[in-house]
Amino acid sequence: MKYPIHLLTIVFLLSFNQSYGQFGVRLKYNNNGFDNLDRTINTQFSTDKQVFKSGFEGGIDYWFRLKKRRVEFMPELAYSYAVTGVNADRGLDNINYTGYNFNFHTHFYALDMEGDCNCPTFSKQGPSINKGLFFHFTPGIGYYQFDAKTNGGAAHYEADEGIVFRGGIGLGMDIGFSDLFTITPILSYYFHTKITWDGVPVYIIEHTGVVPVNQRQLQFTVRLGFSPDYTSGRRR
């Protein structure tokens, strides 16, 4: 599964060299919840941890919009990571979580649905909050992996992997600094379909059950948007 995702990432990056459209870089802080996994790890290793409570994510996106309404689309490729220290005395040092996500962000500017042009927020006419505030819905798909380190890092196990479908809702605000740059803070909540991981802690201790996991996630994003086509005089 890794190779198709890496190939798609390369194609996505190379597309920037072939286009003068608007694109963005996203940095994110994730507050995660894995209730069933928390209970399993805590019971087996006599600890009291909220597994993968904090995580980080980075992504790149490409921007386009409807011609006559301010509904904007930003397909994104993202990489996420989180780690949790557990209980080295019981044989488990930490477990790692990595994710490769494709998100299709859809922004609705409810206060500016008939926005004046395809130009950046900085150049639009009207009050800043009207032209910058948006609601968003984000369908997506993710490929996730667990791995674990045991015995002082001497042993390393790929615990499990799987694909989930995800959906997010949230609120954001475009803050235009110039025709070239826009900064956008976004607050989102994501829902994920369940995935059954049987590798944590199957590879570490004798445990034959499976762990159905339904991830919940509160995410804070800062997006830096670039509009090289606008500054070069090319409005789409």
N, C-alpha and C positions, 0 to 999 in steps of 0.2 A: 504493500500500500504506500510505502514511503516514496517510491520512485515516481509514480504518476503525479503525486502532490508536488514534489520537487520540480518536475518537468513543467507543470502548470505554473509554478512560481516564476520560473525562468522566462516562460512565454509572456507572462503578465508584466514582468519587468522590462523585457525587450520592447513591448508595445509602446512604452513611453518614448522610445527613440523614434517611433514611426508616427507619433501624433503630437499635436500642440494643444491638446485639450487640457482641462483642469484636472488636477489630481491632488491627493492628500496623503499625509503620514499621520497615523494614529498611535498614541501611547495611552495605555489603559491600566487601571488598577482594578483588580477583581476581588470581591468579597464573596467567597464560595460557601456552599453548604452541601455536605454529603452525609446525611444523617445515618443511613444504614451502614456506610463504611466506617463512620465514627464509632458506632456501637461495636462493630466487629473488631476493629483494631484495639479499642479500649478494653474490651473483654479479654481478648487473647494476650495482651501485653501489659495488663495491669497499669494502664496509663489513663490520663484524662486529657485528651487532645481533641481539638476540632480540626479534622484533617483538611489540609489545603485551604485553611481559612483565608489566607492572603495569597494572591497570585498576580502575575504581571503579564501583559500582552502587548504586542506591537503589530501593526499592519499597514498596508498600503492600499489605496483605493483610487478609482477613476470615476470622474463626475460626468453625468449628463442629465438632461431634464426634459419635461414636456415643453412644447413650443408655446402654448397659450395659457398654461397654468403652472404655478410654482409648486410642482411636484418634482422632486429631484431624486436621482438614483445614484448610488455609489457602491458598486460591487467591490468587495474587499477580500484580500487574502491576509490572514493573520496567523501569528504563532503565539501560543500561550504556555506559561510555565509556572509551576508551584512546587514547593517541597515542604515536607513536614518531618521534623525530628520526632522520634517515637520513644523507645526505651532500649538503649544499648545493652543494659544489664540483662534484658530478656531476649537478646539476640537480634533485635531489629534497630538499626541505627536511624534510618530515615527512608521515606518513600517519596518518589518523584512522580510528577504528573505533567505530561506535555500534550499539547493539542495543536492540530492544524485545522484552521477554520476557513470556510468560505461564507461570507456574509453578504446579503444583498440589502443594504441600507436604503430605505425609502423615506424621504423627508417630506412632510406636508406643512407648508407655510400658511396656516389657517388665517392669519391676519393680513396676508399679502398674496392671495391666490392668483391675482392678476398682475403679478410683478412685472415691472417695466421692460426688462430685457434679460439676456443671458449673462450679463456682466456680474462681477463680484459684488458682494454685499456692500462694500465700501462705496461703490458707484451708484447704487440704487437710490431712487428718490423716496422720500417719506420718512417717518419717524423710525429710529433705529430698532426699537423693540418690535415694531410691526414687520419690518423687512427681515429681521434676524431670527425671531422666535419660530421654532418648528416642533412638531410632534413627529416621532418616527416609529416605523414598524420594520423589523429586521428578521426575515426568514433566513435560515442558514443550515449548514451541515458541518459536522466536525468529526475529525478522526483523532481519537485519544489513546494515550498509552500510559500505563503504570509501570514503574520498575522500582526495585528495592535494593538497599545495601544492608548487609548483615555482617555480624562478627567483626566489628571494627573496620568495615569496608573491605574485608578480605574476599567476601562473596558478593556477587552482583547478579540480580535476577531480573529478567524481563517478565513482569508479572502478568500483564494482559493488555489487550488493545480492543478497540471497537469503534463503530460509527454511530453517531447520534444525530438526530435532527433537532434544531434549536430555533426558538423564536424570541425576539426581544421587542419591548415597547419602551418608549422613553421620551425625554424632553431635552432640547438643546437650544443654543443661542449662538448665531454667527456674530462675531465681532470683527468687522473689517478694519484693518489698519492701513491698507493701501490697495491700489488696483491689483497688486501682485499677491498679497498675503491676507489670509483670513484665519483667525483663531476661533475654534468652536469647542466650548465645553459641553459635554453631553452626559446625562445621567440615565441609565438604562437598567431594566430588569429582564433577565433571560430565563426562559423555561427550556428544559431539555427532555427528550424522550428517555425512557429507562433503558439502561444497558446492564446486562448481567456479567459482572467480572468474577470469574472463578479463580483468578490467579493471586488475589490478595485475600488471605495470606497462604494460599495453597502451596506455594513453592517454599514457604518459610517454615511452617509448622504443620502438624497433622490436622488438617481441617478439610473435610470432604464436602462441605456445603458450598453454596454459591451466594454471592452478595449482589442483589439487585440494587442498582444505584440510580437515583434520580437527582441529578445535579440542579441546584438553584444558584443563581448568580446575580449579585448587584454590582454593576460596573460603572466606573467613572472614567470618561474618555476626554482627552484633549486632542483635537485634530488641528493640524496645521495644513491649510489649503493653499495651493499654488495655482495661479492663473496666467501662465506664460502666453497663451493665445490672445488674451485681452490686451496685454501690454505691447504685443507685437502688431496690434491692429487687426487681429483676426477674430471677429465675433461670429460664433456659429449660429 
